[in-house]
C-alpha cells in the first residue's frame, strides 16, 4: 500500500475524531486553575474526548512536556495509561503532590495544627477597626509610589479605580457588625500598624538576584530582579511564619502538599495589580496596587488543593514517582526520558515548549527558589536545565543559543526525531499549541517540515479557540488562522518515510522536476524520469548514480505518478500537484 493510500485511511479516522470535538468548549476548570500558578493549561475534556474517540479500548499516552498535567488527567479519564515528564523540578513537584494519594483527614489535621500555631499571629498583622470594633484587612488598595502633594499619599489617596468605592481602600475580612459594611477608609491607626510591621525581622526572607528577562518583567532597571522586591514587610513576615509552622510538621506527602499551598500563595501575597491573578508575577507597580491578607490566601489555596484531590480522585495513585500500572511521572530532560521507552507509546499527546515563548524555568523562579531555601530538598535551577530547555529567551545570563527562532526550530526538529523512536508503529503525535499571529504560518510550516523529515506525516489541524462550535468546525476546514489548535501527525513505516538529504525534501525535488517535463510532454518514459532525477540528485545533493539510488527514485515515481505496462509515466489524476504550480510552499497552498 502506498503512503497516499495509508494516509487517506488515517485522515478519515482523524477527521471523524476531530469533528466529534465540536460539542466541547475549550475551558479550564476553576479547580485546575486554583491549584498552582501555571501558565498554559489545556482542556482536559477536549483531550480526553479525542483520546477516547481514537482509542476506545484505552492506550499508552505520553506527555514528555507535561506541565500542569492536563493531558495526564485526560488519559486517566479515558481509561488509558499515562507517562508524564517535565524538565522543571518545581512543576514536577506540584504535579507529583497533586497526583499522589494522601489522607485528606491528615491534611485537615495538619492544617489545624498550623492554624493553632500561627493564624492569630498572622491575622493580627492585618488588624484594623471599623466603628470601634476590631476587624481584619483582607485587601488594601494603595499606590506604592504615592501621589505628589500629599502626606503618606500611597495609602490615603491612591489612584482611583473601580475597586475603590467612596475612597474606601480597605476591604475587610468580615462585615462590620455595627455598619454592616465590608469596606472602610484607611486611617492613621492603619498607618501605624504598617509602620509596626515594617520593623519586624524578615532577614530570612529570600533577597537574592533573579535571572533577568524583560519579556516577563524581570528587569534590573526597576529592581524586579530582586526576589523580595514585590513584597511588603508584613507579607514577608507572614510567609516566613507560615513556613516555620509547616517545617515543624512530620515528613509526609501531606506536609509536601501544604508546603506547595504556601508556595502557590506567593503570587497573590506579593504586591500585585488590583484584581490581578498570576499573569504578571514580577511586574513592579507604581500605581493601583493591592496587598492581600496572607493567611486568607493560604487557607484558600489549601481548600483548592483539597478540592482537586476530591474532584480528580481517579488520578490519585499510591506511588507515582516509582511507577504505577496507570501512571509514571518523571523529572528529566525529555530526550533522556523518551530514550528509555523505545517503540513503546501509542500516542504522544503534548503541548510542546514553548510556542508562546514563555520561559517557564525563569518564570518559576519565585516558587522554585522558595522551595530550594526552605523545603530541605534540592530545587536548584541548574545550568544544565537552562541549556536543555526548549525556549526563546532574551535573558542576558542565558546561553546564546536561546536567543532566536532558528535554534527553536532546530529543537523542534530534534523533538520529532526523538518522538519517532519512542512511538509504536503507526503511532500518533497530537500537539495542542498556541501560535502567535506574527509567526503563525512559519511556525506551523516548520512543525510540518520537521515532522516529515523525521518520519511522520501531517494529517490535520483543528482550531479550538472559538467558543461557537459551528465556527470552530468551520475553522478546522478553512484557511483560518486559529490561535489555539490541535495538530495531528502519524508515524510512517520506514519504507513510507519521506526522503530527506541535507535537510531538504528530495522527493519534492524529484516530483517537481518531473512535473515540469509534463508541461512539454503528456507521457514520459521511466528511463527519462530516472535520468532527470539522477542529474538533479548528483548536481544538488552530490548523490552519484547507483542501483540502490535508482530503486529509491523509481519508488518515488511510482508513488507520485501513473506508470503503465510499457513503463510510460503520466500524471496521476487523483493528485493535485499544487505545490509544483508556483514557488509557494505546499503548506501555504494546500494544507491549511
Secondary structure, DSSP 4 states (H G I P E B T S, - for coil): --HHHHHHHHHHHHHHHHHGGGGS-----HHHHTTS--TT---HHHHHHHHHHH-TT--EEEETT-TT-HHHHHHHHTT-EEEEE-S-HHHHHHHHHHHB---HHHHHHHHHHHIIIIIHHHHHHTEEEETTEEEEEEEEEE-TT--TTSTTHHHHSPPP-TT-BTTB-EEESS--TTT--SEE---HHHHHHHHHHTTS--TTS--PBPPPBGGGTB-TTTTTTBTTTT--HHHHHHHHHHHHHHHTSPSSHHHHHHHHHHHHHHHHHS-EETT--SS-TT---SSSEEEE-HHHHHHHHHHHHHHHHHHTGGG-BS-TTT--SSEEEE-S-HHHHHTTSTT-EEEEEE--TTTT---HHHHTHHHHHHHHHHSSS-----HHHHHH-------TTS-GGGSSHHHHHHHHHHHHHHHHHHEEEEEEEEEEEE--GGGHHHHHHHHHHHHHHTTEEEEEEEE---SSHHHHHHHHHSS---SEEEEEEEEPPGGGS--EETTEEHHHHHHHHHHHHTTT-S-EEHHHHHHHHHHHHHHHH-PPP-HHHHHHHHHHHHHHEEE-TT-EEEE-TT---GGGSSSS-HIIIII-
